[in-house]
Amino acid sequence: MIGYFGDIIFETSDKKICNFNDFKQAASANYSEHSRYRKKSEREFIGPNNEGVSFTMKIRAGHGVRPRIMKDKLIKYCESGKVCPLVIGGHKIGGGKWLIPSTQTLRKCGTAANLFLSKSP
């Protein structure tokens, strides 16, 4: 097992391939800028923004994953606001729970789903 998000298991075996490509994790912070007379403006740290993770899943029936069921599950997670831990390699990513604010499905040979996960506050 590579990892999981809710009941979506990322794994590679002789019966099933459900993994991802282009894994990207992003973090940013929120700053306020204060103008000063005849000086450069100064920034004040306000706090961190929510982290984000994005990746692409290639879903093929020939690899033991049913594309329509996986697509429907991802849309259900997105539309219901389901919050789950994201675990990769036995480690929680970001130390909290994540949600899917948007998903995009591309139909080529099989199905490819582009996912964006946002850390839950």
Secondary structure by P-SEA (a helix, b strand, c coil): cccccccccccccccccccccbbbbbbbbbbbbbbbccccbbbbbccccbbbbbbbbbbbccccccaaaaaaaaaaaaaabbbbbbbccccccccbbbbbcbbbbbbcccbbbbbbbbbcc
